[in-house]
Amino acid sequence: MPVHAVRPLRRWLVFLSALVLAGLATATSLVARSADASLRLAQGWLNADLVVVPAGCAESVARGLVLGEPVPAHLPYDSAQRIAAIPGVAAASAQLYLRCPLRGASCAVPGQFLVAYDPATDFTLRPFLERSLPQGLAPGSALGGSAATLPRGEEMILVYGCPLRLAGSLPATGTNLDRALFFTLETAHQVAAASFGAADPPLRVPLADTSSVLVRLRPDGDPRAVTEEVERQVPGATAAPAGALLAGFRAQADGLQQGMLAALGVAAALWGACAALRRTVAGSRRSLDAGIGAPVPLRPGEESVEALGGAGLGAALACVAVRVWGVSLSARLGLPFLPSAVPASVAVVGLALALAALAPAAGMAGWRRAGALTRAAPAHRLLQR
């Protein structure tokens, strides 16, 4: 194959390789950053120092809150009262996690996550209620996450065949909590009673069990001592800091980013080796073209120019792709996604696109100058002397 036919192919390969690598690196970084911001908001939403869950169910509870997966209810309901009496505990409130069936018309949103709480002891939703609903959440009403909306043309939202009034929406967290419904335990029992005959299967609310107990410590409370006392007072339970409950998702996001950085490191090493070999071969060829003893004209770094253009375009496309498909991409990875954490600045994307547009233009100018020099003194003429 002629040399002039190989060079355009090599340039396109360099450009496309840089585009793919930069795009993957940018997308991975944005998804990991969004997941971290989402988990911080979810931890802040819990508003708890410790979360008490059934032993061996910490991951299940975390995946329920973040991803909406079913959560078992194996804690005795009076656990909150026993924990509240422990020295160093300021408040303890039970929460029951339920879920709509995945099929059927008894729920407006199949598979929707439901959180039933005790308004007498609650401190998770109380800050929002004090600002937006000072009178509290009435029976038959529910709070929705930021993405929980009424069906088009409806004034109530159907849960197990029971219509509930949507009283307000909570701020976004990027987790499954954004699509969840929150109501009091009294409302949960009302829905369960109405679901018999209206939903298949009906909602079953355990009377003696709960899913978790959120614990807030006093300023002088010792988390380790309280944890040990909780596990002694409530057999079969384990207590963990709210941050530790979500640590698995943080480790997953960090691992994703570190894996991509490792892949980029290997690619950069291979790129450096190929570029060094290319410079050696190009230097020998230009020495022959220029003639013995003649000064060797320097050619612009073609690979660097092409890589810069590909990287700029790849980063810009990654920003757009994550902004549009970030939710579905993160769901496939098992991570939360907060759209507001992804930079949507037109200036950032515009700068990347400008680099992608200007770099190939500069490269083409360099290629034309280098081609003119090569044609002026081809190597085969030197060998014919």
Secondary structure, 3 states (H helix, E strand, C coil): CCHHHHHHHHHHHHHHHHHHHHHHHHHHHHHHHHHHHHHHHHHHHHCCCEEEEECCCHHHHHHHHHHCCCCCCCEECCHHHHHHCCCCEEEEEEEEEEECCCCCCCCCCCCCEEEEECCCCCCCCHHHHHHHCCCCCCCCEEEECCCCCCCCCCCCEEECCEEEEEEEECCCCCCHHHHCEEEEHHHHHHHHHHHECCECCCCCCCCCEECEEEEEECCCCCHHHHHHHHHHHCCCEEEEEHHHHCHHHHHHHHHHHHHHHHHHHHHHHHHHHHHHHHHHHHHHHHHHHHCCCCCCCCCCCHHHHHHHHHHHHHHHHHHHHHHHHHHHHHHHHCCCCCHHHCCCCHHHHHHHHHHHHHHHHHHHHHHHHHHHHHHHCCHHHHHCC
